[in-house]
Amino acid sequence: MPKRFPLESEEFNPFGALIGLDFSECKNGFSRCALEVTEKLFNPNKVLHGGVVYSLADTGMGAALHSDLAEDELCATVEISIAYFAAVTSGTLTCETKVIHRSKRIAILESEVRNNGRLTAKAMGTFSVSKVRRERK
């Protein structure tokens, strides 16, 4: 049975809460999340910091994969490649992510980040999948 990803949980995803990230869907190897662009997320050039876009994709990938994991599995980012297409200064960013390949130990995911519907960035990521280690008594 796949793990459940709580859509609204500051304790489960404190970094996401810090940047204002919210999930609206997360199941069957797919996730959709969004955040409102605010000036506190800008870089010195007065545009959204690229790290925010990257974080949206990375967190979306983790959530999509999490929804496909067994109870005794966990995942971690190995690498993510991202291409930025447009600067963002306002509006809402949405990220849709899907698992495009999953094996026993590796998963490949794809994210599309949009700003008010316009494609802003695309990311491909590799995640490791492993079993939860049980402490020995």
Protein Blocks (a to p, Z undefined) as FASTA:
>chain_A
ZZdddfbdfklmmmlmmnopacfbdcehiacddddddfklpcfkopacfklmmmmmmmmm
mmmmmmmpcfkbccddfbdcdddfbdcfedjdddddddfbdcfkbccddddddeehiafb
dcdddddddddddddZZ
